[in-house]
Amino acid sequence: MTTLKLGPLPKTEAVKMTISVTTELKQQLDRYAQLHSETWGDTVDATALIPHMLEAFMAKDRGFRQQTRVKSRGLQSI
């Protein structure tokens, strides 16, 4: 079985956004969605995966996490 960084998708509320990606990135996202569907047995398309990919990316971005902690500590002292 293939191991993907992105696991099964949780049910969440969503806010609609519009983004533009390159043709190559769209093809890669479609391939990832295909593999994700085959791996987890739940048919999804690339648009369903993108928010979860971005969330996973931001969760692993140490600089972003550090700044978020600093800013939240600053707000608590107000």
Backbone hydrogen bonds in HBPLUS format (Angstrom, degrees):
<---DONOR---> <-ACCEPTOR-->    atom                        ^
c    i                          cat <-CA-CA->   ^        H-A-AA   ^      H-
h    n   atom  resd res      DA  || num        DHA   H-A  angle D-A-AA Bond
n    s   type  num  typ     dist DA aas  dist angle  dist       angle   num
A0026-LYS N   A0022-THR O   2.99 MM   4  6.26 160.2  2.03 150.8 156.3     1
A0027-GLN N   A0023-THR O   3.02 MM   4  6.29 155.2  2.08 147.8 154.1     2
A0028-GLN N   A0024-GLU O   2.98 MM   4  6.30 155.3  2.04 148.2 155.1     3
A0029-LEU N   A0025-LEU O   2.82 MM   4  6.06 159.3  1.86 154.3 160.1     4
A0030-ASP N   A0026-LYS O   2.91 MM   4  6.11 155.1  1.97 146.5 153.4     5
A0031-ARG N   A0027-GLN O   2.95 MM   4  6.23 153.2  2.02 144.9 152.1     6
A0032-TYR N   A0028-GLN O   2.87 MM   4  6.12 157.4  1.92 149.3 155.8     7
A0033-ALA N   A0029-LEU O   2.84 MM   4  6.06 159.5  1.88 148.9 154.6     8
A0034-GLN N   A0030-ASP O   2.97 MM   4  6.18 152.9  2.05 143.8 150.9     9
A0035-LEU N   A0031-ARG O   2.98 MM   4  6.26 164.6  2.01 151.7 155.0    10
A0036-HIS N   A0032-TYR O   2.76 MM   4  5.95 159.6  1.81 154.7 161.2    11
A0037-SER N   A0033-ALA O   2.88 MM   4  6.03 158.0  1.93 145.8 151.6    12
A0038-GLU N   A0034-GLN O   2.97 MM   4  6.26 157.7  2.02 148.6 154.7    13
A0039-THR N   A0035-LEU O   2.83 MM   4  6.00 155.0  1.90 148.8 156.1    14
A0040-TRP N   A0036-HIS O   2.93 MM   4  6.01 170.9  1.94 156.5 158.1    15
A0041-GLY N   A0037-SER O   2.78 MM   4  5.28 128.5  2.04 137.8 147.2    16
A0048-ALA N   A0045-ASP O   3.05 MM   3  5.59 139.2  2.22 112.8 123.2    17
A0049-LEU N   A0046-ALA O   3.01 MM   3  5.09 128.6  2.28  98.8 112.9    18
A0050-ILE N   A0046-ALA O   3.07 MM   4  6.24 152.2  2.15 161.3 167.0    19
A0052-HIS N   A0049-LEU O   3.03 MM   3  5.44 118.0  2.43 112.0 126.9    20
A0053-MET N   A0049-LEU O   2.93 MM   4  6.14 152.3  2.01 157.0 165.6    21
A0054-LEU N   A0050-ILE O   2.94 MM   4  6.14 163.6  1.96 158.6 162.3    22
A0055-GLU N   A0051-PRO O   2.95 MM   4  6.12 156.6  2.01 143.3 150.1    23
A0056-ALA N   A0052-HIS O   2.97 MM   4  6.11 158.7  2.02 141.8 147.3    24
A0057-PHE N   A0053-MET O   2.89 MM   4  6.10 156.0  1.95 147.8 154.8    25
A0058-MET N   A0054-LEU O   2.92 MM   4  6.13 165.0  1.94 153.2 156.4    26
A0059-ALA N   A0055-GLU O   2.97 MM   4  6.12 150.5  2.05 145.2 153.5    27
A0060-LYS N   A0056-ALA O   3.26 MM   4  6.45 136.1  2.47 139.3 148.8    28
A0060-LYS N   A0057-PHE O   3.19 MM   3  5.38 136.0  2.39  99.6 111.1    29
A0061-ASP N   A0058-MET O   3.26 MM   3  5.06 153.5  2.34  96.7 104.5    30
A0065-ARG N   A0061-ASP O   3.00 MM   4  6.29 163.1  2.02 156.3 161.5    31
A0066-GLN N   A0062-ARG O   2.88 MM   4  6.05 162.1  1.91 152.7 157.6    32
A0067-GLN N   A0063-GLY O   3.05 MM   4  6.24 165.0  2.08 147.7 151.4    33
A0068-THR N   A0064-PHE O   2.91 MM   4  6.09 154.9  1.98 149.4 156.8    34
A0069-ARG N   A0065-ARG O   2.94 MM   4  6.18 157.6  1.99 150.6 156.0    35
A0070-VAL N   A0066-GLN O   2.95 MM   4  6.20 163.5  1.97 152.8 157.4    36
A0071-LYS N   A0067-GLN O   2.93 MM   4  6.06 166.9  1.95 149.9 153.5    37
A0072-SER N   A0068-THR O   2.91 MM   4  6.04 156.6  1.96 145.3 152.2    38
A0073-ARG N   A0069-ARG O   2.95 MM   4  6.10 152.7  2.03 148.6 155.4    39
A0074-GLY N   A0070-VAL O   3.06 MM   4  6.28 150.9  2.14 144.7 152.7    40
A0075-LEU N   A0071-LYS O   3.06 MM   4  6.33 147.4  2.17 145.2 153.2    41
A0076-GLN N   A0072-SER O   3.16 MM   4  6.34 142.8  2.31 138.5 147.6    42
A0078-ILE N   A0075-LEU O   3.34 MM   3  5.48 159.5  2.38 103.1 109.1    43
